[in-house]
Amino acid sequence: MKGLNEIGAGSVLGLGIISVVLGIMTLSLGFTSQALVIARLQAKTDNAAIAAQDVLRGLTVGFPCETAEQVVQGFGGTLEECHKVNLDIYIHVRSEVMGIVHRVHARATSS
């Protein structure tokens, strides 16, 4: 026989389990969205490095680092560093999304 103290205990346990599962799902979605933000930022940074490399090779007109900065500003990032070593372009980009700062690096070289 069940005592009066045990009535409804299964409901409370069920709600606790559902809360834990929802919490885990929310955390995993947060990590997944941040990974997606970083992947997109890396792709855009790679494009900026390629654009700078095109200028360096003479395929387009301008200055390599200024071109990279224009591309980076176009997607809302900040060009922290841009330098040329021989025929390679190295850029470092910073972006803040939802209060979280992301930094990525890219290199473009002519082969």
The first five atom37 places (N, CA, C, CB, O) and aatype in JSON, in Angstrom:
{
  "aatype": [12, 11, 7, 10, 2, 6, 9, 7, 0, 7, 15, 19, 10, 7, 10, 7, 9, 9, 15, 19, 19, 10, 7, 9, 12, 16, 10, 15, 10, 7, 13, 16, 15, 5, 0, 10, 19, 9, 0, 1, 10, 5, 0, 11, 16, 3, 2, 0, 0, 9, 0, 0, 5, 3, 19, 10, 1, 7, 10, 16, 19, 7, 13, 14, 4, 6, 16, 0, 6, 5, 19, 19, 5, 7, 13, 7, 7, 16, 10, 6, 6, 4, 8, 11, 19, 2, 10, 3, 9, 18, 9, 8, 19, 1, 15, 6, 19, 12, 7, 9, 19, 8, 1, 19, 8, 0, 1, 0, 16, 15, 15],
  "atom_mask": [
    [1, 1, 1, 1, 1],
    [1, 1, 1, 1, 1],
    [1, 1, 1, 0, 1],
    [1, 1, 1, 1, 1],
    [1, 1, 1, 1, 1],
    [1, 1, 1, 1, 1],
    [1, 1, 1, 1, 1],
    [1, 1, 1, 0, 1],
    [1, 1, 1, 1, 1],
    [1, 1, 1, 0, 1],
    [1, 1, 1, 1, 1],
    [1, 1, 1, 1, 1],
    [1, 1, 1, 1, 1],
    [1, 1, 1, 0, 1],
    [1, 1, 1, 1, 1],
    [1, 1, 1, 0, 1],
    [1, 1, 1, 1, 1],
    [1, 1, 1, 1, 1],
    [1, 1, 1, 1, 1],
    [1, 1, 1, 1, 1],
    [1, 1, 1, 1, 1],
    [1, 1, 1, 1, 1],
    [1, 1, 1, 0, 1],
    [1, 1, 1, 1, 1],
    [1, 1, 1, 1, 1],
    [1, 1, 1, 1, 1],
    [1, 1, 1, 1, 1],
    [1, 1, 1, 1, 1],
    [1, 1, 1, 1, 1],
    [1, 1, 1, 0, 1],
    [1, 1, 1, 1, 1],
    [1, 1, 1, 1, 1],
    [1, 1, 1, 1, 1],
    [1, 1, 1, 1, 1],
    [1, 1, 1, 1, 1],
    [1, 1, 1, 1, 1],
    [1, 1, 1, 1, 1],
    [1, 1, 1, 1, 1],
    [1, 1, 1, 1, 1],
    [1, 1, 1, 1, 1],
    [1, 1, 1, 1, 1],
    [1, 1, 1, 1, 1],
    [1, 1, 1, 1, 1],
    [1, 1, 1, 1, 1],
    [1, 1, 1, 1, 1],
    [1, 1, 1, 1, 1],
    [1, 1, 1, 1, 1],
    [1, 1, 1, 1, 1],
    [1, 1, 1, 1, 1],
    [1, 1, 1, 1, 1],
    [1, 1, 1, 1, 1],
    [1, 1, 1, 1, 1],
    [1, 1, 1, 1, 1],
    [1, 1, 1, 1, 1],
    [1, 1, 1, 1, 1],
    [1, 1, 1, 1, 1],
    [1, 1, 1, 1, 1],
    [1, 1, 1, 0, 1],
    [1, 1, 1, 1, 1],
    [1, 1, 1, 1, 1],
    [1, 1, 1, 1, 1],
    [1, 1, 1, 0, 1],
    [1, 1, 1, 1, 1],
    [1, 1, 1, 1, 1],
    [1, 1, 1, 1, 1],
    [1, 1, 1, 1, 1],
    [1, 1, 1, 1, 1],
    [1, 1, 1, 1, 1],
    [1, 1, 1, 1, 1],
    [1, 1, 1, 1, 1],
    [1, 1, 1, 1, 1],
    [1, 1, 1, 1, 1],
    [1, 1, 1, 1, 1],
    [1, 1, 1, 0, 1],
    [1, 1, 1, 1, 1],
    [1, 1, 1, 0, 1],
    [1, 1, 1, 0, 1],
    [1, 1, 1, 1, 1],
    [1, 1, 1, 1, 1],
    [1, 1, 1, 1, 1],
    [1, 1, 1, 1, 1],
    [1, 1, 1, 1, 1],
    [1, 1, 1, 1, 1],
    [1, 1, 1, 1, 1],
    [1, 1, 1, 1, 1],
    [1, 1, 1, 1, 1],
    [1, 1, 1, 1, 1],
    [1, 1, 1, 1, 1],
    [1, 1, 1, 1, 1],
    [1, 1, 1, 1, 1],
    [1, 1, 1, 1, 1],
    [1, 1, 1, 1, 1],
    [1, 1, 1, 1, 1],
    [1, 1, 1, 1, 1],
    [1, 1, 1, 1, 1],
    [1, 1, 1, 1, 1],
    [1, 1, 1, 1, 1],
    [1, 1, 1, 1, 1],
    [1, 1, 1, 0, 1],
    [1, 1, 1, 1, 1],
    [1, 1, 1, 1, 1],
    [1, 1, 1, 1, 1],
    [1, 1, 1, 1, 1],
    [1, 1, 1, 1, 1],
    [1, 1, 1, 1, 1],
    [1, 1, 1, 1, 1],
    [1, 1, 1, 1, 1],
    [1, 1, 1, 1, 1],
    [1, 1, 1, 1, 1],
    [1, 1, 1, 1, 1],
    [1, 1, 1, 1, 1]
  ],
  "atom_positions": [
    [[0.82, -1.18, 0.0], [0.0, 0.0, 0.0], [0.87, 1.25, 0.0], [-0.94, -0.01, 1.19], [1.89, 1.32, 0.68]],
    [[0.46, 2.21, -0.76], [1.18, 3.48, -0.82], [0.74, 4.39, 0.32], [0.95, 4.17, -2.16], [-0.42, 4.45, 0.7]],
    [[1.73, 5.08, 0.82], [1.43, 6.05, 1.86], [0.97, 7.36, 1.23], [0.0, 0.0, 0.0], [1.12, 7.56, 0.03]],
    [[0.42, 8.23, 2.02], [-0.07, 9.51, 1.53], [1.07, 10.4, 1.03], [-0.85, 10.22, 2.62], [0.82, 11.29, 0.21]],
    [[2.3, 10.2, 1.5], [3.43, 11.03, 1.08], [3.92, 10.68, -0.32], [4.57, 10.86, 2.07], [4.67, 11.47, -0.89]],
    [[3.52, 9.57, -0.88], [4.03, 9.13, -2.18], [3.1, 9.48, -3.33], [4.26, 7.66, -2.16], [3.43, 9.17, -4.47]],
    [[2.0, 10.08, -3.09], [1.05, 10.42, -4.15], [1.63, 11.58, -4.97], [-0.35, 10.8, -3.56], [2.0, 12.61, -4.4]],
    [[1.71, 11.41, -6.3], [2.22, 12.44, -7.2], [3.72, 12.46, -7.34], [0.0, 0.0, 0.0], [4.23, 13.33, -8.04]],
    [[4.45, 11.55, -6.72], [5.91, 11.55, -6.81], [6.38, 11.25, -8.23], [6.51, 10.54, -5.83], [7.41, 11.76, -8.66]],
    [[5.64, 10.42, -8.95], [6.01, 10.09, -10.33], [5.9, 11.3, -11.24], [0.0, 0.0, 0.0], [6.71, 11.46, -12.16]],
    [[4.92, 12.14, -11.01], [4.76, 13.35, -11.82], [5.92, 14.31, -11.61], [3.43, 14.04, -11.48], [6.44, 14.89, -12.56]],
    [[6.32, 14.47, -10.37], [7.44, 15.36, -10.07], [8.72, 14.81, -10.69], [7.62, 15.54, -8.55], [9.52, 15.57, -11.24]],
    [[8.92, 13.51, -10.59], [10.1, 12.87, -11.19], [10.08, 13.03, -12.71], [10.16, 11.38, -10.81], [11.11, 13.32, -13.32]],
    [[8.92, 12.86, -13.32], [8.79, 13.03, -14.78], [9.09, 14.44, -15.21], [0.0, 0.0, 0.0], [9.79, 14.65, -16.21]],
    [[8.59, 15.43, -14.48], [8.88, 16.83, -14.81], [10.36, 17.14, -14.64], [8.04, 17.76, -13.94], [10.93, 17.91, -15.42]],
    [[10.98, 16.56, -13.63], [12.42, 16.76, -13.43], [13.22, 16.2, -14.59], [0.0, 0.0, 0.0], [14.16, 16.84, -15.06]],
    [[12.87, 15.01, -15.05], [13.58, 14.4, -16.18], [13.39, 15.22, -17.45], [13.09, 12.95, -16.41], [14.34, 15.43, -18.2]],
    [[12.17, 15.69, -17.69], [11.9, 16.52, -18.87], [12.71, 17.81, -18.8], [10.38, 16.83, -18.99], [13.25, 18.26, -19.82]],
    [[12.8, 18.41, -17.63], [13.58, 19.65, -17.47], [15.05, 19.42, -17.76], [13.41, 20.2, -16.05], [15.69, 20.26, -18.4]],
    [[15.59, 18.31, -17.3], [17.01, 18.0, -17.55], [17.25, 17.79, -19.04], [17.44, 16.74, -16.76], [18.23, 18.29, -19.59]],
    [[16.37, 17.06, -19.7], [16.52, 16.81, -21.14], [16.44, 18.12, -21.92], [15.43, 15.82, -21.64], [17.24, 18.34, -22.83]],
    [[15.49, 18.98, -21.58], [15.38, 20.27, -22.27], [16.61, 21.14, -22.02], [14.12, 21.01, -21.8], [17.06, 21.84, -22.93]],
    [[17.16, 21.09, -20.82], [18.38, 21.84, -20.53], [19.55, 21.37, -21.36], [0.0, 0.0, 0.0], [20.31, 22.19, -21.89]],
    [[19.7, 20.07, -21.48], [20.8, 19.52, -22.29], [20.61, 19.89, -23.75], [20.87, 17.99, -22.13], [21.58, 20.23, -24.43]],
    [[19.39, 19.84, -24.25], [19.13, 20.2, -25.64], [19.44, 21.68, -25.89], [17.67, 19.9, -26.02], [19.99, 22.03, -26.93]],
    [[19.09, 22.53, -24.94], [19.36, 23.96, -25.09], [20.86, 24.23, -25.14], [18.71, 24.74, -23.95], [21.32, 25.03, -25.96]],
    [[21.61, 23.59, -24.27], [23.07, 23.76, -24.28], [23.68, 23.26, -25.58], [23.7, 23.02, -23.11], [24.56, 23.92, -26.14]],
    [[23.22, 22.11, -26.06], [23.79, 21.58, -27.3], [23.46, 22.47, -28.48], [23.28, 20.16, -27.55], [24.28, 22.62, -29.39]],
    [[22.26, 23.07, -28.5], [21.92, 23.99, -29.58], [22.78, 25.25, -29.51], [20.44, 24.37, -29.52], [23.16, 25.8, -30.55]],
    [[23.09, 25.7, -28.31], [23.96, 26.87, -28.16], [25.35, 26.61, -28.7], [0.0, 0.0, 0.0], [25.91, 27.45, -29.4]],
    [[25.91, 25.46, -28.38], [27.23, 25.11, -28.88], [27.21, 24.93, -30.39], [27.74, 23.83, -28.2], [28.15, 25.33, -31.08]],
    [[26.16, 24.34, -30.92], [26.05, 24.12, -32.36], [25.96, 25.46, -33.08], [24.83, 23.25, -32.69], [26.59, 25.64, -34.12]],
    [[25.18, 26.39, -32.55], [25.05, 27.68, -33.22], [26.37, 28.45, -33.18], [23.94, 28.51, -32.55], [26.7, 29.13, -34.16]],
    [[27.12, 28.36, -32.1], [28.42, 29.04, -32.04], [29.4, 28.41, -33.03], [28.99, 28.98, -30.62], [30.19, 29.12, -33.65]],
    [[29.36, 27.1, -33.18], [30.23, 26.44, -34.15], [29.87, 26.89, -35.57], [30.11, 24.9, -34.03], [30.76, 27.06, -36.4]],
    [[28.59, 27.07, -35.83], [28.16, 27.54, -37.14], [28.61, 28.98, -37.38], [26.63, 27.45, -37.26], [29.03, 29.31, -38.49]],
    [[28.54, 29.82, -36.37], [29.0, 31.2, -36.49], [30.5, 31.23, -36.81], [28.71, 31.99, -35.18], [30.93, 32.0, -37.66]],
    [[31.28, 30.41, -36.13], [32.72, 30.37, -36.37], [33.02, 29.86, -37.78], [33.42, 29.48, -35.33], [33.91, 30.39, -38.45]],
    [[32.3, 28.86, -38.23], [32.52, 28.32, -39.58], [32.2, 29.37, -40.64], [31.66, 27.07, -39.81], [32.93, 29.51, -41.63]],
    [[31.12, 30.11, -40.44], [30.77, 31.17, -41.4], [31.8, 32.28, -41.38], [29.38, 31.75, -41.09], [32.18, 32.8, -42.44]],
    [[32.26, 32.67, -40.2], [33.27, 33.71, -40.08], [34.57, 33.27, -40.75], [33.52, 34.05, -38.61], [35.23, 34.08, -41.4]],
    [[34.94, 32.01, -40.59], [36.16, 31.51, -41.22], [36.05, 31.55, -42.74], [36.45, 30.07, -40.75], [37.0, 31.92, -43.43]],
    [[34.89, 31.17, -43.27], [34.69, 31.2, -44.72], [34.78, 32.62, -45.27], [33.33, 30.57, -45.09], [35.39, 32.86, -46.31]],
    [[34.17, 33.57, -44.56], [34.22, 34.96, -45.0], [35.63, 35.52, -44.9], [33.26, 35.82, -44.19], [36.05, 36.32, -45.74]],
    [[36.37, 35.12, -43.87], [37.75, 35.56, -43.7], [38.63, 34.98, -44.81], [38.29, 35.16, -42.32], [39.51, 35.67, -45.33]],
    [[38.39, 33.74, -45.17], [39.12, 33.13, -46.28], [38.87, 33.91, -47.58], [38.72, 31.66, -46.47], [39.79, 34.13, -48.36]],
    [[37.62, 34.33, -47.79], [37.3, 35.13, -48.98], [38.04, 36.46, -48.98], [35.79, 35.37, -49.08], [38.51, 36.91, -50.02]],
    [[38.15, 37.09, -47.81], [38.88, 38.35, -47.72], [40.36, 38.15, -48.03], [38.71, 38.97, -46.31], [40.97, 38.98, -48.69]],
    [[40.94, 37.05, -47.56], [42.34, 36.75, -47.84], [42.55, 36.48, -49.33], [42.82, 35.54, -47.02], [43.56, 36.9, -49.91]],
    [[41.61, 35.8, -49.95], [41.72, 35.52, -51.39], [41.6, 36.82, -52.18], [40.62, 34.52, -51.85], [42.32, 37.01, -53.16]],
    [[40.7, 37.71, -51.77], [40.58, 39.0, -52.45], [41.88, 39.8, -52.34], [39.41, 39.81, -51.87], [42.31, 40.42, -53.31]],
    [[42.5, 39.78, -51.16], [43.77, 40.49, -50.98], [44.86, 39.84, -51.84], [44.19, 40.48, -49.49], [45.71, 40.54, -52.41]],
    [[44.84, 38.53, -51.93], [45.83, 37.82, -52.76], [45.65, 38.17, -54.24], [45.71, 36.29, -52.55], [46.63, 38.3, -54.97]],
    [[44.41, 38.33, -54.68], [44.16, 38.73, -56.07], [44.75, 40.11, -56.35], [42.65, 38.74, -56.37], [45.29, 40.33, -57.44]],
    [[44.66, 41.01, -55.41], [45.26, 42.34, -55.57], [46.77, 42.22, -55.61], [44.82, 43.29, -54.43], [47.43, 42.86, -56.43]],
    [[47.33, 41.41, -54.75], [48.78, 41.23, -54.7], [49.31, 40.65, -56.01], [49.16, 40.31, -53.52], [50.39, 41.03, -56.47]],
    [[48.57, 39.76, -56.59], [48.99, 39.14, -57.85], [48.72, 40.02, -59.06], [48.28, 37.81, -58.03], [49.17, 39.7, -60.16]],
    [[47.99, 41.13, -58.88], [47.72, 42.04, -59.98], [46.46, 41.72, -60.75], [0.0, 0.0, 0.0], [46.24, 42.27, -61.83]],
    [[45.63, 40.84, -60.23], [44.39, 40.49, -60.92], [43.32, 41.56, -60.75], [43.87, 39.16, -60.41], [42.44, 41.7, -61.6]],
    [[43.4, 42.32, -59.66], [42.51, 43.45, -59.44], [43.33, 44.64, -58.97], [41.4, 43.1, -58.4], [44.5, 44.49, -58.61]],
    [[42.72, 45.81, -58.97], [43.42, 47.04, -58.64], [43.21, 47.38, -57.17], [42.94, 48.21, -59.54], [42.12, 47.19, -56.64]],
    [[44.25, 47.89, -56.52], [44.14, 48.34, -55.14], [45.33, 47.89, -54.32], [0.0, 0.0, 0.0], [46.37, 47.51, -54.85]],
    [[45.15, 47.96, -53.01], [46.16, 47.53, -52.06], [45.63, 46.3, -51.33], [46.54, 48.67, -51.06], [44.45, 46.28, -50.96]],
    [[46.44, 45.29, -51.1], [45.95, 44.03, -50.53], [45.24, 44.18, -49.18], [47.09, 43.09, -50.37], [44.14, 43.68, -49.01]],
    [[45.86, 44.87, -48.24], [45.26, 44.96, -46.9], [44.03, 45.84, -46.89], [46.27, 45.5, -45.91], [43.09, 45.58, -46.14]],
    [[44.01, 46.89, -47.72], [42.81, 47.72, -47.81], [41.65, 46.93, -48.41], [43.1, 48.98, -48.65], [40.51, 47.07, -47.98]],
    [[41.95, 46.11, -49.39], [40.91, 45.27, -49.99], [40.37, 44.28, -48.98], [41.45, 44.54, -51.22], [39.16, 44.08, -48.88]],
    [[41.27, 43.65, -48.22], [40.84, 42.71, -47.19], [39.97, 43.42, -46.15], [42.05, 42.06, -46.51], [38.97, 42.87, -45.7]],
    [[40.36, 44.63, -45.78], [39.58, 45.37, -44.78], [38.19, 45.72, -45.3], [40.32, 46.65, -44.37], [37.22, 45.67, -44.55]],
    [[38.09, 46.06, -46.57], [36.78, 46.36, -47.15], [35.87, 45.13, -47.13], [36.93, 46.87, -48.58], [34.69, 45.23, -46.81]],
    [[36.44, 43.98, -47.47], [35.65, 42.74, -47.46], [35.22, 42.4, -46.04], [36.47, 41.58, -48.08], [34.07, 42.03, -45.81]],
    [[36.14, 42.52, -45.09], [35.83, 42.19, -43.69], [34.77, 43.14, -43.14], [37.11, 42.26, -42.82], [33.85, 42.7, -42.45]],
    [[34.88, 44.42, -43.43], [33.89, 45.37, -42.96], [32.53, 45.11, -43.61], [34.34, 46.81, -43.24], [31.49, 45.4, -43.03]],
    [[32.55, 44.56, -44.81], [31.31, 44.24, -45.51], [30.46, 43.21, -44.78], [0.0, 0.0, 0.0], [29.24, 43.24, -44.88]],
    [[31.08, 42.3, -44.05], [30.31, 41.31, -43.31], [30.29, 41.6, -41.81], [30.86, 39.93, -43.55], [29.87, 40.75, -41.02]],
    [[30.74, 42.79, -41.41], [30.61, 43.22, -40.02], [31.75, 42.8, -39.11], [0.0, 0.0, 0.0], [31.6, 42.86, -37.89]],
    [[32.86, 42.38, -39.66], [34.01, 41.99, -38.85], [34.99, 43.15, -38.7], [0.0, 0.0, 0.0], [34.79, 44.23, -39.26]],
    [[36.04, 42.89, -37.95], [37.1, 43.88, -37.75], [38.42, 43.23, -38.13], [37.14, 44.39, -36.28], [38.79, 42.19, -37.6]],
    [[39.13, 43.86, -39.05], [40.45, 43.37, -39.46], [41.45, 43.78, -38.39], [40.87, 43.92, -40.87], [41.75, 44.97, -38.25]],
    [[41.97, 42.82, -37.65], [42.92, 43.13, -36.58], [44.35, 43.23, -37.1], [42.85, 42.07, -35.5], [45.13, 44.05, -36.64]],
    [[44.66, 42.37, -38.06], [46.04, 42.36, -38.57], [46.03, 41.88, -40.01], [46.95, 41.45, -37.7], [45.26, 40.99, -40.38]],
    [[46.88, 42.48, -40.8], [47.07, 42.05, -42.19], [48.54, 42.29, -42.52], [46.12, 42.83, -43.18], [49.05, 43.4, -42.36]],
    [[49.2, 41.25, -42.98], [50.59, 41.43, -43.4], [50.93, 40.48, -44.53], [51.54, 41.22, -42.22], [50.31, 39.44, -44.73]],
    [[51.95, 40.9, -45.26], [52.4, 40.16, -46.44], [53.79, 39.62, -46.16], [52.4, 41.06, -47.71], [54.67, 40.33, -45.68]],
    [[53.96, 38.34, -46.45], [55.28, 37.7, -46.36], [55.53, 37.05, -47.71], [55.35, 36.64, -45.17], [54.87, 36.09, -48.09]],
    [[56.51, 37.61, -48.43], [56.79, 37.18, -49.81], [55.51, 37.31, -50.62], [57.33, 35.71, -49.85], [55.03, 38.42, -50.83]],
    [[54.94, 36.2, -51.09], [53.71, 36.25, -51.87], [52.51, 35.71, -51.09], [53.87, 35.47, -53.16], [51.5, 35.33, -51.68]],
    [[52.63, 35.68, -49.77], [51.54, 35.21, -48.92], [50.89, 36.37, -48.2], [52.06, 34.18, -47.9], [51.55, 37.34, -47.82]],
    [[49.58, 36.28, -48.01], [48.83, 37.27, -47.24], [48.28, 36.59, -46.0], [47.68, 37.91, -48.1], [47.66, 35.53, -46.09]],
    [[48.51, 37.18, -44.85], [47.98, 36.67, -43.58], [47.04, 37.72, -43.01], [49.14, 36.34, -42.57], [47.4, 38.89, -42.9]],
    [[45.82, 37.3, -42.64], [44.91, 38.24, -42.02], [44.31, 37.61, -40.75], [43.79, 38.65, -43.0], [44.13, 36.4, -40.66]],
    [[44.02, 38.48, -39.79], [43.4, 38.08, -38.53], [42.14, 38.92, -38.37], [44.4, 38.27, -37.31], [42.19, 40.15, -38.43]],
    [[41.01, 38.26, -38.18], [39.72, 38.93, -38.13], [39.05, 38.66, -36.79], [38.81, 38.48, -39.3], [39.16, 37.56, -36.23]],
    [[38.36, 39.67, -36.29], [37.62, 39.59, -35.03], [36.17, 39.94, -35.32], [38.23, 40.54, -33.94], [35.88, 40.85, -36.09]],
    [[35.27, 39.2, -34.69], [33.85, 39.48, -34.82], [33.16, 39.18, -33.5], [33.22, 38.65, -35.98], [33.51, 38.22, -32.81]],
    [[32.19, 40.0, -33.15], [31.44, 39.79, -31.92], [30.0, 39.46, -32.28], [31.51, 41.04, -31.0], [29.32, 40.23, -32.96]],
    [[29.55, 38.28, -31.82], [28.19, 37.83, -32.08], [27.55, 37.48, -30.74], [28.17, 36.6, -33.05], [28.05, 36.63, -30.01]],
    [[26.45, 38.14, -30.42], [25.71, 37.9, -29.18], [26.61, 38.03, -27.96], [25.07, 36.5, -29.21], [26.49, 37.26, -27.0]],
    [[27.52, 39.0, -27.99], [28.39, 39.25, -26.86], [29.61, 38.35, -26.77], [0.0, 0.0, 0.0], [30.41, 38.49, -25.85]],
    [[29.76, 37.43, -27.7], [30.89, 36.5, -27.7], [31.85, 36.92, -28.81], [30.42, 35.02, -27.89], [31.45, 37.05, -29.97]],
    [[33.11, 37.11, -28.45], [34.12, 37.53, -29.43], [34.74, 36.3, -30.07], [35.22, 38.41, -28.76], [35.18, 35.37, -29.38]],
    [[34.77, 36.3, -31.4], [35.38, 35.21, -32.16], [36.56, 35.79, -32.96], [34.33, 34.52, -33.12], [36.46, 36.87, -33.53]],
    [[37.64, 35.05, -32.97], [38.81, 35.45, -33.75], [39.21, 34.31, -34.67], [39.99, 35.86, -32.83], [39.3, 33.16, -34.24]],
    [[39.45, 34.64, -35.94], [39.89, 33.63, -36.91], [41.05, 34.2, -37.71], [38.71, 33.19, -37.85], [41.26, 35.41, -37.77]],
    [[41.79, 33.31, -38.3], [42.97, 33.68, -39.09], [42.85, 33.01, -40.46], [44.3, 33.25, -38.37], [42.26, 31.94, -40.6]],
    [[43.41, 33.67, -41.46], [43.41, 33.09, -42.8], [44.72, 33.44, -43.5], [42.2, 33.59, -43.63], [45.35, 34.45, -43.22]],
    [[45.09, 32.57, -44.42], [46.29, 32.78, -45.22], [45.98, 32.45, -46.66], [47.46, 31.93, -44.7], [45.36, 31.43, -46.95]],
    [[46.41, 33.31, -47.55], [46.26, 33.05, -48.99], [47.65, 33.11, -49.61], [45.28, 34.07, -49.68], [48.43, 34.01, -49.32]],
    [[47.93, 32.16, -50.45], [49.23, 32.1, -51.09], [49.05, 31.82, -52.58], [50.13, 31.02, -50.44], [48.09, 31.18, -52.99]],
    [[49.98, 32.31, -53.36], [49.92, 32.01, -54.8], [50.87, 30.87, -55.07], [50.29, 33.27, -55.68], [52.05, 30.93, -54.73]],
    [[50.35, 29.84, -55.66], [51.15, 28.64, -55.92], [51.68, 28.64, -57.33], [50.34, 27.38, -55.67], [52.38, 27.71, -57.73]]
  ]
}
